[in-house]
Amino acid sequence: MSLLEQPSSSSLSAGGMTRRQAWGLVGLVAAAVMVWLVFAVWPDWLNAILISKKAFVSAILNGITLAGLYFLVASGFTLIFGLMRNVNLAHGSLYLLGAYIGYEVTNHTGYWLLGVAAGFAVLAIIGVVMQVFVFRRLEGDDLRQTLVSIGISIVAADLMLAVWAGGTYQITTPEWLDGALTLPIITAVRSNGVSVFLTYPLYRVVVLAAAIVIGVGLWLMLNRTRVGMMIRAGVDDRAMLQASGVNVHAVFAVVFAVGAGLAGFAGVVGGSALSVAPGEDVRYLLASLVVVIVGGMGSITGAAIGALLIGLAEQIGLVYFPTYGIVLTFVIMVVTLAVRPQGIMGKAR
Amino acid sequence: MSLATTANVTPQQNWLERLGAGHIILAIALVLYPLVASDFFLTQIGGYSLIFGMLGLSLMLLAGYGGMVSLAQITVAGIAAYAIAILGNNNSNILGFGWPWWLAVPFAVLAAALASALIGWISVRTEGIYTIMITLAIATATYYFAQQNYAIFNGHSGYTGIRAPAFWGIGWRDARPFYYLCLGLAVLSYAAVLYGSRSTFGMTLQAIRDNPRRMRALGYHVTAHKVFAWLLAGVIAGLAGVLLVWFNGRVSPGTIGVDAAIDVLIIAVIGGLRHPIGPFLGAVVVVLMQTFAIDIVGAERFNTLIGMVFLVIVFVSPDGILGLWGRIKPHLAQESLRPGQ
């Protein structure tokens, strides 16, 4: 849609600093309102509108931690797509398989961290195998790669159903991750003047921290290392990268390993916070799709922004309009496509 | 359209020749099919194949002529099905305006066509492989929405007790009338797509598929043509959705789930996306497999089988069964079904 995006990009550069300053101001005001909403003791009328402060802040926190999980899944998806033009619709299956493997390993060894490591390692290997034996044969044919990934997801879902049946599993987290964190956020003041502080599960905070660490790690890998340089060059112009003597197939294999491994990692981490069951693959595939459509293909920052938007929309929708929650996600996607078809951080091609 | 069996017709031919021997034989076979088939083969195989063939046809129209592979065709059909349940009568005590069929059906198809055009308008904002992602996201989101919303979609259980109409003294859900109803609508859609593919619009659409930039430079409104193709595909998918809800007597989120969305794609790809007959061929193959594979691999592992067949087809013959035929045919005749593109 080069016709449509032309005016917006030119007006942006013509508007220059003033426009940016205006947006900065809007952002500051929004941040100030947010800080006040989170830390102030709410007056009654606000409690009446937004159910209760506890519900509101919990929805925000749940949204942010869910965004961390979505980011882990979607960052692999977006990297793989950005570099190889490969829409890997089996990405949700990778998530679910990682969760099952994490469950088995944790159950047999008793070490949760071992389960997390196994989820990452096994899926990274599977990712390389998929890239080398399946997708490499269909290189340059986007549609067939996507169709093949659909076929793989069907077979994988059915085989996982055969092995683990239809039951719901919960990966047990170690004791040091159990318990709740008391946050310095006052949700209410009792009649005797004692403040009630918000408590929040420690595990979810750890998930968020892990997502942030991995996100920063990915960003550093992409922007500060040689492999990252190759990946970025490949995203921009694959043929040119190949012509400069880089073994693109090795780069592809690395990206597929990291992407699939992250999906497996997210599977174990998410399976500990939520649960592992058939159908989760579709849920996380949808999340990955929407996150990268909104955030922009091939961009880690975009995946983070998209994940944050979708995670918050989902949780706030769940609290305030449960039977129309998904519409909010949908609206975000449609608005993004209407205003900026390449996604928030995506580059026009 | 150089691949249609009757593509190189000249105006001098009479209508019988223009129809082609293949079509005539096929038509006679399909009309006479009820004489030899039992009720089970008539509806569960015949009618069901025709319905899913129509769904595949609506996808073939978009993918084959427009280059837009959609995973939302079952969603469009589902909108028509839900509209029939809401506008007509159902047993679920929710909504059900009780409109007669001749009023409900046009509105249901119209709703489906508009929804399809909307999906098209959203997805043609981007190009190529993005379409498949966006339509899959829309299909999945609609599925979850239908599941969580009780006011419109009656949540998880959906609508039951939807009856096909009875008029002219015929109960249209009976095996033989239903088969002929499906056959009639399928033939109508098939002929319309075949005719449309050679019309000015069809030619323009195919040109846009091959080189959108050049068509834009020539002054064609690329987006409008694509969205109109989505509208037409929506009409076909909507008709299929009406038949589907009459066939099942019920509609629930499971009807429009991701599995079903992928099934439509599998049908179209296995059959072949290069000619309107492909999806019907694919539908017959898949429905037969669905019915009889249970005896071979058991009901449990059916999806593994169909997934494997799908993978083999995508690897071996990207143009599906039609493509296989296209490879054998040059040995019989001189012309290939798929001249180099």
Interface residues (C-beta under 8 A of the other chain):
Chain A: M1 L3 R85 V87 L89 R137 L138 D141 D142 L143 R144 T146 L147 V148 I150 G151 I152 I154 V155 A157 D158 L159 A162 V282 L285 L286 L289 V290 V292 I293 P322 T323 Y324 G325 I326 V327 T329 F330 M333 V334 L337 A338 P341 Q342
Chain B: V69 I122 R125 T126 G128 I129 Y130 I132 M133 I134 L136 A137 I138 T140 A141 Y144 F145 Q148 N149 Y150 A151 R216 V258 I262 L265 V269 E300 R301 F302 N303 T304 I306 G307 M308 F310 L311 V314 F315 P318
